[in-house]
Amino acid sequence: MNETGVAGAELAPEWLPAAGDLNALVPAMWAHDVERGHSGEVTVSGIPVSELKAQFGTPLFVMSEDDFRLRARTFKDAFDTAFKDICGGVDVYYAGKAFLSIEIARWVDSEGLRLDTCSGGELAVAKRAGLKGENLGLHGNNKSGAEINRALDMKLGRIVVDSLHELRRVAEIAAGRGETANVMLRLTPGVHAHTHESIATAHEDQKFGLSFIAEDPEAPGMSAAEAAAKLAVESASINFLGFHAHIGSQIFEAEGFGIAARKLLNFTHTIQETYGITLPELDLGGGYGIAYTAVDTPRPAAEVAQAMAAVVRETCAELNMAAPRISIEPGRAIVGSTTFTLYETGTLKTVQVEVDGQPDVTAPRRYVSVDGGMSDNARPVLYEADYSAVLAGRTSEAAPALSRVVGRHCESGDIVVRDVYLPNDVAAGDLLAVPGTGAYCWALASNYNYVPRPPVVAVTNGAARLIVRGETEDDLLARDLGAQNL
């Protein structure tokens, strides 16, 4: 089962659209300033990909800064508008785990968004970028003592706690410093998100969150969520802000978000009534999907926002309670489509695929190798994520050939695009572009086979600049202490 809930298939999968115009770019899959120029080359902000390759090499992550900023503003404006009459607007936390750099953090801040981090390293990026602690959140199911102390040093606006054990730890560290920690409790609302199992995060049997259902061993008669809420209310070193939930990633429908919101609001109401308190915040998470292929149909931010706002408005009215300040955490939906990866093709070969155990001469498969692969995009091998690709350096009138774009690494699972139509005259040295690689590609990149990680280039107003330098072999060897003996 792939990440969008579609079963994988050999040869021509059901989800793969007809070959169509192989030179066309599907708008939903690309940044708004990516197009084919008059010469037939793919361009971004007017810069041809051949110029980017000449200046920065391949593989290369090519990001549209203007598109990133536009998507950030779109989310902020859409949710502020939808929730204005409910709670005055929404705090949008960009989920930095999707892709984070110092430059990205500054863009986020300048567009009026906040930043969600998941580690001490991501906090270090935010600090170096000059972001205020009050606009930062810290996630993670196993935060170290050093990370909790760093969060307190930076006076973070929120620490999202995943377990009763972690809540006690945060409370003890804060008490030892004579301070209070701003805390939200992450709950598992039991909402089934229609996505790959590896990125569904709201069911019971996984590491994140406090259960509504399971009784806590240390608090007989109470669920883990109830026990944690009680401790948060009673702890002098905890400033209890409210609850948080995240139902998964790459989700296209708003229904799941609405169900989670209703559950969390009802639980918020129960805790407020039980302890005579007001919880000022409620975070409904992120996970909004993007288009990786032509068949993906992501919902506009405004549509999702209005649907979620309707549920919050209705539920609060039913409960006769004032709505808490709502926050959300889009990451992929902001950065994913801003970026494409530019590759150069190398070896090509065609094989006969076996059907019912026998070679079928009518069903060839063409392998197109590129100069990157699972070291710059681990998502296909992790959870069978689907991508598309286009011939980027030129147009072609050649017939379409069902192709598999593969990487350079010593793994048969090193697949960049499992099935895509490419012109059958693609040759070594051609440039291919794979859209939708802004999220979880550079962030998950590795040095497998001692391959340096690629650079990231930001393009705006017809100019390109490095925002993350590509690694060199000297960078890789610098950490190998054996080199000191040479």
Salt bridges, closest charged atoms under 4 A:
GLU3 OE2 - ARG332 NH1 3.77
GLU3 OE2 - ARG379 NH2 2.50
GLU10 OE1 - ARG365 NH2 2.65
GLU65 OE2 - ARG69 NE 2.98
GLU65 OE1 - ARG465 NH2 3.00
ASP67 OD1 - HIS32 ND1 2.75
ASP67 OD2 - ARG71 NE 2.44
ASP80 OD2 - LYS76 NZ 3.41
ASP85 OD2 - ARG313 NE 3.06
ASP91 OD1 - ARG114 NH2 3.65
ASP91 OD1 - ARG325 NH2 3.01
GLU103 OE2 - ARG465 NH2 2.56
GLU111 OE2 - ARG69 NH1 2.85
GLU111 OE2 - ARG73 NH1 3.22
ASP116 OD1 - HIS139 NE2 3.49
ASP153 OD1 - ARG177 NH2 2.67
GLU166 OE1 - LYS143 NZ 2.94
GLU179 OE2 - ARG177 NH2 3.25
GLU218 OE1 - ARG168 NH2 2.79
GLU234 OE2 - LYS230 NZ 2.91
GLU253 OE2 - ARG299 NH2 2.79
GLU281 OE1 - ARG158 NH2 2.72
ASP283 OD2 - ARG158 NH1 2.50
ASP283 OD1 - HIS244 NE2 3.76
GLU303 OE2 - ARG299 NE 3.36
GLU314 OE2 - ARG262 NH2 3.03
GLU318 OE1 - ARG262 NH1 3.12
GLU329 OE2 - HIS139 NE2 2.99
GLU329 OE2 - HIS244 NE2 3.17
GLU344 OE1 - LYS53 NZ 2.89
ASP419 OD1 - ARG365 NH1 3.63
ASP419 OD1 - ARG404 NH2 3.95
ASP425 OD2 - ARG394 NH1 3.33
ASP430 OD2 - ARG394 NH2 3.01
GLU471 OE2 - ARG453 NH2 2.62
ASP475 OD2 - ARG469 NH1 2.81
